Amino acid sequence: MQNRLKRLRFRAWHRGTREADYMIGGFFDRYSPGWDEAEVEWFEAVVEEDDVDIMAWALGTGHPPAHLDRPEWIAAMRRLDYIPLP
């Protein structure tokens, strides 16, 4: 599990734009310590999606596909309380 989390952390923080890095990487850092197998699998699927789609879910301007629609986690993304402010 630790190797999977290390790979996921890298993928979450190396998205291609600073905004996506903060949003997706910050979400990972904030919530991943308590994840179980199902939550890790969910996030593995999330990071396969395009950044603009993930950011739209977090900003409330888009909806995730049915296989990723976990209301409690999408709500956590929308709080944006995990993004460090400079």
A tleap script that builds the chain and sets N, CA, C and O, in Angstrom:
source leaprc.protein.ff14SB
mol = sequence {
  NMET GLN ASN ARG LEU LYS ARG LEU ARG PHE
  ARG ALA TRP HIE ARG GLY THR ARG GLU ALA
  ASP TYR MET ILE GLY GLY PHE PHE ASP ARG
  TYR SER PRO GLY TRP ASP GLU ALA GLU VAL
  GLU TRP PHE GLU ALA VAL VAL GLU GLU ASP
  ASP VAL ASP ILE MET ALA TRP ALA LEU GLY
  THR GLY HIE PRO PRO ALA HIE LEU ASP ARG
  PRO GLU TRP ILE ALA ALA MET ARG ARG LEU
  ASP TYR ILE PRO LEU CPRO
}
set mol.1.N position { 0.828 -1.199 0.000 }
set mol.1.CA position { 0.000 0.000 0.000 }
set mol.1.C position { 0.870 1.260 0.000 }
set mol.1.O position { 0.534 2.242 -0.661 }
set mol.2.N position { 1.979 1.237 0.733 }
set mol.2.CA position { 2.825 2.431 0.798 }
set mol.2.C position { 3.389 2.813 -0.572 }
set mol.2.O position { 3.491 3.998 -0.888 }
set mol.3.N position { 3.754 1.828 -1.382 }
set mol.3.CA position { 4.257 2.132 -2.722 }
set mol.3.C position { 3.172 2.740 -3.587 }
set mol.3.O position { 3.442 3.648 -4.374 }
set mol.4.N position { 1.962 2.257 -3.456 }
set mol.4.CA position { 0.846 2.833 -4.213 }
set mol.4.C position { 0.619 4.282 -3.814 }
set mol.4.O position { 0.398 5.143 -4.666 }
set mol.5.N position { 0.674 4.544 -2.522 }
set mol.5.CA position { 0.469 5.912 -2.046 }
set mol.5.C position { 1.601 6.836 -2.497 }
set mol.5.O position { 1.354 8.002 -2.801 }
set mol.6.N position { 2.816 6.344 -2.545 }
set mol.6.CA position { 3.928 7.156 -3.031 }
set mol.6.C position { 3.739 7.509 -4.499 }
set mol.6.O position { 3.965 8.648 -4.905 }
set mol.7.N position { 3.323 6.527 -5.292 }
set mol.7.CA position { 3.060 6.789 -6.715 }
set mol.7.C position { 1.918 7.784 -6.879 }
set mol.7.O position { 1.992 8.696 -7.702 }
set mol.8.N position { 0.869 7.602 -6.095 }
set mol.8.CA position { -0.271 8.508 -6.176 }
set mol.8.C position { 0.111 9.924 -5.763 }
set mol.8.O position { -0.325 10.889 -6.390 }
set mol.9.N position { 0.909 10.056 -4.730 }
set mol.9.CA position { 1.333 11.391 -4.298 }
set mol.9.C position { 2.108 12.074 -5.422 }
set mol.9.O position { 1.889 13.253 -5.701 }
set mol.10.N position { 3.001 11.348 -6.057 }
set mol.10.CA position { 3.761 11.924 -7.174 }
set mol.10.C position { 2.814 12.369 -8.282 }
set mol.10.O position { 2.929 13.481 -8.798 }
set mol.11.N position { 1.887 11.501 -8.641 }
set mol.11.CA position { 0.946 11.832 -9.725 }
set mol.11.C position { 0.039 12.991 -9.353 }
set mol.11.O position { -0.333 13.795 -10.207 }
set mol.12.N position { -0.315 13.076 -8.081 }
set mol.12.CA position { -1.186 14.156 -7.630 }
set mol.12.C position { -0.472 15.509 -7.672 }
set mol.12.O position { -1.096 16.530 -7.961 }
set mol.13.N position { 0.815 15.520 -7.388 }
set mol.13.CA position { 1.573 16.767 -7.322 }
set mol.13.C position { 2.293 17.124 -8.620 }
set mol.13.O position { 2.923 18.179 -8.693 }
set mol.14.N position { 2.218 16.291 -9.626 }
set mol.14.CA position { 2.892 16.566 -10.903 }
set mol.14.C position { 1.884 16.462 -12.041 }
set mol.14.O position { 1.949 15.553 -12.869 }
set mol.15.N position { 0.962 17.401 -12.063 }
set mol.15.CA position { -0.129 17.373 -13.029 }
set mol.15.C position { 0.181 18.169 -14.294 }
set mol.15.O position { -0.335 17.850 -15.365 }
set mol.16.N position { 1.006 19.186 -14.185 }
set mol.16.CA position { 1.322 19.976 -15.372 }
set mol.16.C position { 1.068 21.458 -15.190 }
set mol.16.O position { 1.683 22.277 -15.873 }
set mol.17.N position { 0.175 21.817 -14.283 }
set mol.17.CA position { -0.038 23.229 -13.964 }
set mol.17.C position { -0.001 23.396 -12.446 }
set mol.17.O position { -0.367 22.491 -11.696 }
set mol.18.N position { 0.440 24.551 -12.022 }
set mol.18.CA position { 0.534 24.811 -10.586 }
set mol.18.C position { -0.834 24.721 -9.919 }
set mol.18.O position { -0.946 24.197 -8.810 }
set mol.19.N position { -1.876 25.226 -10.580 }
set mol.19.CA position { -3.220 25.202 -10.016 }
set mol.19.C position { -3.698 23.772 -9.775 }
set mol.19.O position { -4.242 23.456 -8.717 }
set mol.20.N position { -3.488 22.922 -10.766 }
set mol.20.CA position { -3.898 21.518 -10.625 }
set mol.20.C position { -3.049 20.814 -9.578 }
set mol.20.O position { -3.557 19.990 -8.817 }
set mol.21.N position { -1.758 21.134 -9.533 }
set mol.21.CA position { -0.896 20.527 -8.514 }
set mol.21.C position { -1.408 20.841 -7.117 }
set mol.21.O position { -1.519 19.947 -6.278 }
set mol.22.N position { -1.719 22.113 -6.864 }
set mol.22.CA position { -2.215 22.499 -5.542 }
set mol.22.C position { -3.558 21.855 -5.229 }
set mol.22.O position { -3.783 21.384 -4.114 }
set mol.23.N position { -4.443 21.836 -6.208 }
set mol.23.CA position { -5.780 21.317 -5.950 }
set mol.23.C position { -5.758 19.798 -5.747 }
set mol.23.O position { -6.300 19.298 -4.761 }
set mol.24.N position { -5.146 19.079 -6.657 }
set mol.24.CA position { -5.163 17.620 -6.601 }
set mol.24.C position { -4.146 17.105 -5.589 }
set mol.24.O position { -4.437 16.188 -4.821 }
set mol.25.N position { -2.951 17.696 -5.591 }
set mol.25.CA position { -1.939 17.301 -4.618 }
set mol.25.C position { -2.326 17.655 -3.192 }
set mol.25.O position { -2.104 16.876 -2.265 }
set mol.26.N position { -2.909 18.839 -3.026 }
set mol.26.CA position { -3.358 19.245 -1.698 }
set mol.26.C position { -4.454 18.338 -1.172 }
set mol.26.O position { -4.468 17.996 0.011 }
set mol.27.N position { -5.367 17.949 -2.038 }
set mol.27.CA position { -6.425 17.019 -1.653 }
set mol.27.C position { -5.818 15.690 -1.201 }
set mol.27.O position { -6.209 15.137 -0.173 }
set mol.28.N position { -4.870 15.192 -1.971 }
set mol.28.CA position { -4.205 13.935 -1.603 }
set mol.28.C position { -3.541 14.050 -0.236 }
set mol.28.O position { -3.736 13.195 0.627 }
set mol.29.N position { -2.754 15.113 -0.038 }
set mol.29.CA position { -2.035 15.266 1.227 }
set mol.29.C position { -2.989 15.371 2.419 }
set mol.29.O position { -2.709 14.835 3.491 }
set mol.30.N position { -4.091 16.049 2.233 }
set mol.30.CA position { -5.034 16.273 3.332 }
set mol.30.C position { -5.790 15.002 3.712 }
set mol.30.O position { -5.984 14.727 4.896 }
set mol.31.N position { -6.217 14.229 2.716 }
set mol.31.CA position { -7.126 13.119 2.988 }
set mol.31.C position { -6.522 11.717 2.913 }
set mol.31.O position { -7.087 10.788 3.491 }
set mol.32.N position { -5.417 11.532 2.234 }
set mol.32.CA position { -4.899 10.176 2.014 }
set mol.32.C position { -4.460 9.432 3.272 }
set mol.32.O position { -4.540 8.203 3.279 }
set mol.33.N position { -4.001 10.093 4.339 }
set mol.33.CA position { -3.554 9.299 5.492 }
set mol.33.C position { -4.604 8.339 6.060 }
set mol.33.O position { -4.238 7.312 6.632 }
set mol.34.N position { -5.875 8.639 5.921 }
set mol.34.CA position { -6.898 7.762 6.465 }
set mol.34.C position { -7.578 6.859 5.454 }
set mol.34.O position { -8.574 6.213 5.781 }
set mol.35.N position { -7.066 6.799 4.236 }
set mol.35.CA position { -7.728 6.047 3.184 }
set mol.35.C position { -7.597 4.543 3.368 }
set mol.35.O position { -6.575 4.026 3.821 }
set mol.36.N position { -8.684 3.863 2.994 }
set mol.36.CA position { -8.658 2.407 2.929 }
set mol.36.C position { -8.466 1.998 1.468 }
set mol.36.O position { -8.274 2.852 0.603 }
set mol.37.N position { -8.518 0.718 1.199 }
set mol.37.CA position { -8.301 0.189 -0.158 }
set mol.37.C position { -9.256 0.804 -1.179 }
set mol.37.O position { -8.830 1.194 -2.266 }
set mol.38.N position { -10.523 0.893 -0.846 }
set mol.38.CA position { -11.523 1.424 -1.783 }
set mol.38.C position { -11.261 2.888 -2.104 }
set mol.38.O position { -11.441 3.318 -3.243 }
set mol.39.N position { -10.841 3.646 -1.115 }
set mol.39.CA position { -10.571 5.068 -1.348 }
set mol.39.C position { -9.313 5.268 -2.189 }
set mol.39.O position { -9.256 6.178 -3.016 }
set mol.40.N position { -8.314 4.429 -1.981 }
set mol.40.CA position { -7.110 4.490 -2.811 }
set mol.40.C position { -7.468 4.153 -4.258 }
set mol.40.O position { -7.012 4.824 -5.183 }
set mol.41.N position { -8.274 3.126 -4.453 }
set mol.41.CA position { -8.702 2.765 -5.808 }
set mol.41.C position { -9.477 3.897 -6.458 }
set mol.41.O position { -9.308 4.157 -7.650 }
set mol.42.N position { -10.330 4.578 -5.689 }
set mol.42.CA position { -11.084 5.715 -6.224 }
set mol.42.C position { -10.125 6.805 -6.686 }
set mol.42.O position { -10.269 7.330 -7.790 }
set mol.43.N position { -9.153 7.147 -5.854 }
set mol.43.CA position { -8.234 8.222 -6.219 }
set mol.43.C position { -7.344 7.814 -7.386 }
set mol.43.O position { -6.994 8.654 -8.214 }
set mol.44.N position { -6.974 6.541 -7.467 }
set mol.44.CA position { -6.211 6.071 -8.627 }
set mol.44.C position { -6.992 6.314 -9.911 }
set mol.44.O position { -6.410 6.686 -10.930 }
set mol.45.N position { -8.299 6.108 -9.869 }
set mol.45.CA position { -9.137 6.376 -11.041 }
set mol.45.C position { -9.272 7.876 -11.290 }
set mol.45.O position { -9.292 8.314 -12.440 }
set mol.46.N position { -9.362 8.656 -10.230 }
set mol.46.CA position { -9.491 10.110 -10.372 }
set mol.46.C position { -8.287 10.692 -11.095 }
set mol.46.O position { -8.450 11.498 -12.011 }
set mol.47.N position { -7.068 10.293 -10.697 }
set mol.47.CA position { -5.874 10.891 -11.308 }
set mol.47.C position { -5.692 10.495 -12.775 }
set mol.47.O position { -4.845 11.058 -13.469 }
set mol.48.N position { -6.473 9.544 -13.241 }
set mol.48.CA position { -6.458 9.204 -14.664 }
set mol.48.C position { -7.278 10.197 -15.498 }
set mol.48.O position { -7.145 10.247 -16.721 }
set mol.49.N position { -8.113 10.977 -14.835 }
set mol.49.CA position { -8.967 11.943 -15.523 }
set mol.49.C position { -8.181 13.208 -15.864 }
set mol.49.O position { -7.112 13.456 -15.305 }
set mol.50.N position { -8.717 13.995 -16.778 }
set mol.50.CA position { -8.088 15.262 -17.153 }
set mol.50.C position { -8.179 16.268 -16.017 }
set mol.50.O position { -9.161 16.300 -15.276 }
set mol.51.N position { -7.153 17.081 -15.892 }
set mol.51.CA position { -7.117 18.093 -14.840 }
set mol.51.C position { -8.311 19.030 -14.893 }
set mol.51.O position { -8.891 19.361 -13.859 }
set mol.52.N position { -8.677 19.458 -16.087 }
set mol.52.CA position { -9.797 20.402 -16.192 }
set mol.52.C position { -11.087 19.783 -15.678 }
set mol.52.O position { -11.927 20.487 -15.117 }
set mol.53.N position { -11.258 18.489 -15.858 }
set mol.53.CA position { -12.457 17.819 -15.352 }
set mol.53.C position { -12.426 17.739 -13.827 }
set mol.53.O position { -13.422 18.034 -13.166 }
set mol.54.N position { -11.287 17.341 -13.273 }
set mol.54.CA position { -11.164 17.239 -11.812 }
set mol.54.C position { -11.380 18.605 -11.179 }
set mol.54.O position { -12.076 18.722 -10.171 }
set mol.55.N position { -10.790 19.628 -11.763 }
set mol.55.CA position { -10.939 20.973 -11.223 }
set mol.55.C position { -12.389 21.451 -11.323 }
set mol.55.O position { -12.871 22.165 -10.444 }
set mol.56.N position { -13.077 21.063 -12.381 }
set mol.56.CA position { -14.489 21.426 -12.515 }
set mol.56.C position { -15.320 20.776 -11.412 }
set mol.56.O position { -16.243 21.400 -10.889 }
set mol.57.N position { -15.009 19.541 -11.055 }
set mol.57.CA position { -15.741 18.885 -9.957 }
set mol.57.C position { -15.500 19.644 -8.663 }
set mol.57.O position { -16.428 19.887 -7.892 }
set mol.58.N position { -14.235 20.019 -8.430 }
set mol.58.CA position { -13.874 20.711 -7.186 }
set mol.58.C position { -14.489 22.106 -7.118 }
set mol.58.O position { -14.839 22.580 -6.037 }
set mol.59.N position { -14.618 22.753 -8.253 }
set mol.59.CA position { -15.178 24.103 -8.278 }
set mol.59.C position { -16.695 24.103 -8.397 }
set mol.59.O position { -17.327 25.155 -8.304 }
set mol.60.N position { -17.278 22.933 -8.603 }
set mol.60.CA position { -18.727 22.826 -8.693 }
set mol.60.C position { -19.301 23.192 -10.047 }
set mol.60.O position { -20.509 23.391 -10.175 }
set mol.61.N position { -18.448 23.282 -11.062 }
set mol.61.CA position { -18.934 23.613 -12.398 }
set mol.61.C position { -19.106 22.390 -13.284 }
set mol.61.O position { -19.554 22.503 -14.425 }
set mol.62.N position { -18.753 21.232 -12.766 }
set mol.62.CA position { -18.907 19.988 -13.508 }
set mol.62.C position { -19.236 18.854 -12.564 }
set mol.62.O position { -19.115 18.977 -11.346 }
set mol.63.N position { -19.654 17.750 -13.151 }
set mol.63.CA position { -20.013 16.572 -12.370 }
set mol.63.C position { -19.145 15.399 -12.805 }
set mol.63.O position { -18.888 15.216 -13.995 }
set mol.64.N position { -18.697 14.610 -11.844 }
set mol.64.CA position { -17.866 13.457 -12.198 }
set mol.64.C position { -18.687 12.376 -12.884 }
set mol.64.O position { -19.907 12.327 -12.725 }
set mol.65.N position { -18.027 11.509 -13.646 }
set mol.65.CA position { -18.736 10.374 -14.237 }
set mol.65.C position { -19.256 9.455 -13.124 }
set mol.65.O position { -18.762 9.491 -11.998 }
set mol.66.N position { -20.221 8.665 -13.443 }
set mol.66.CA position { -20.903 7.829 -12.447 }
set mol.66.C position { -19.937 6.952 -11.646 }
set mol.66.O position { -20.119 6.778 -10.441 }
set mol.67.N position { -18.913 6.398 -12.301 }
set mol.67.CA position { -17.999 5.499 -11.583 }
set mol.67.C position { -17.100 6.237 -10.579 }
set mol.67.O position { -16.458 5.600 -9.744 }
set mol.68.N position { -17.050 7.565 -10.653 }
set mol.68.CA position { -16.252 8.356 -9.709 }
set mol.68.C position { -17.102 9.220 -8.792 }
set mol.68.O position { -16.570 9.936 -7.944 }
set mol.69.N position { -18.384 9.160 -8.951 }
set mol.69.CA position { -19.278 10.037 -8.184 }
set mol.69.C position { -19.484 9.497 -6.776 }
set mol.69.O position { -20.411 8.731 -6.512 }
set mol.70.N position { -18.613 9.909 -5.894 }
set mol.70.CA position { -18.738 9.598 -4.461 }
set mol.70.C position { -19.036 10.924 -3.776 }
set mol.70.O position { -18.122 11.710 -3.525 }
set mol.71.N position { -20.287 11.177 -3.475 }
set mol.71.CA position { -20.691 12.505 -2.984 }
set mol.71.C position { -19.875 13.027 -1.813 }
set mol.71.O position { -19.599 14.224 -1.746 }
set mol.72.N position { -19.483 12.153 -0.883 }
set mol.72.CA position { -18.721 12.629 0.272 }
set mol.72.C position { -17.334 13.136 -0.128 }
set mol.72.O position { -16.830 14.090 0.465 }
set mol.73.N position { -16.717 12.505 -1.129 }
set mol.73.CA position { -15.397 12.936 -1.570 }
set mol.73.C position { -15.470 14.133 -2.502 }
set mol.73.O position { -14.593 14.996 -2.475 }
set mol.74.N position { -16.495 14.193 -3.316 }
set mol.74.CA position { -16.667 15.371 -4.171 }
set mol.74.C position { -16.960 16.583 -3.286 }
set mol.74.O position { -16.467 17.678 -3.558 }
set mol.75.N position { -17.748 16.401 -2.242 }
set mol.75.CA position { -18.010 17.495 -1.292 }
set mol.75.C position { -16.716 17.935 -0.611 }
set mol.75.O position { -16.504 19.128 -0.397 }
set mol.76.N position { -15.854 16.984 -0.271 }
set mol.76.CA position { -14.564 17.329 0.337 }
set mol.76.C position { -13.711 18.126 -0.645 }
set mol.76.O position { -13.034 19.076 -0.252 }
set mol.77.N position { -13.740 17.745 -1.911 }
set mol.77.CA position { -13.004 18.503 -2.932 }
set mol.77.C position { -13.532 19.928 -3.018 }
set mol.77.O position { -12.755 20.873 -3.154 }
set mol.78.N position { -14.820 20.081 -2.942 }
set mol.78.CA position { -15.446 21.403 -3.102 }
set mol.78.C position { -15.182 22.335 -1.930 }
set mol.78.O position { -15.291 23.551 -2.082 }
set mol.79.N position { -14.838 21.799 -0.770 }
set mol.79.CA position { -14.532 22.672 0.375 }
set mol.79.C position { -13.256 23.469 0.136 }
set mol.79.O position { -13.112 24.579 0.647 }
set mol.80.N position { -12.339 22.913 -0.630 }
set mol.80.CA position { -11.061 23.558 -0.962 }
set mol.80.C position { -10.263 23.986 0.262 }
set mol.80.O position { -9.388 24.846 0.155 }
set mol.81.N position { -10.546 23.403 1.418 }
set mol.81.CA position { -9.818 23.756 2.634 }
set mol.81.C position { -8.452 23.071 2.716 }
set mol.81.O position { -7.735 23.221 3.704 }
set mol.82.N position { -8.112 22.346 1.706 }
set mol.82.CA position { -6.862 21.603 1.685 }
set mol.82.C position { -5.797 22.279 0.842 }
set mol.82.O position { -4.679 21.776 0.730 }
set mol.83.N position { -6.133 23.412 0.251 }
set mol.83.CA position { -5.173 24.121 -0.607 }
set mol.83.C position { -4.386 25.101 0.253 }
set mol.83.O position { -4.961 26.019 0.837 }
set mol.84.N position { -3.066 24.908 0.333 }
set mol.84.CA position { -2.256 25.840 1.138 }
set mol.84.C position { -2.191 27.208 0.472 }
set mol.84.O position { -1.962 27.317 -0.732 }
set mol.85.N position { -2.391 28.222 1.255 }
set mol.85.CA position { -2.302 29.580 0.732 }
set mol.85.C position { -0.915 30.137 0.997 }
set mol.85.O position { -0.387 30.003 2.101 }
set mol.86.N position { -0.315 30.770 -0.027 }
set mol.86.CA position { 1.049 31.311 0.159 }
set mol.86.C position { 1.061 32.478 1.115 }
set mol.86.O position { 2.120 33.047 1.382 }
savepdb mol mol.pdb
quit
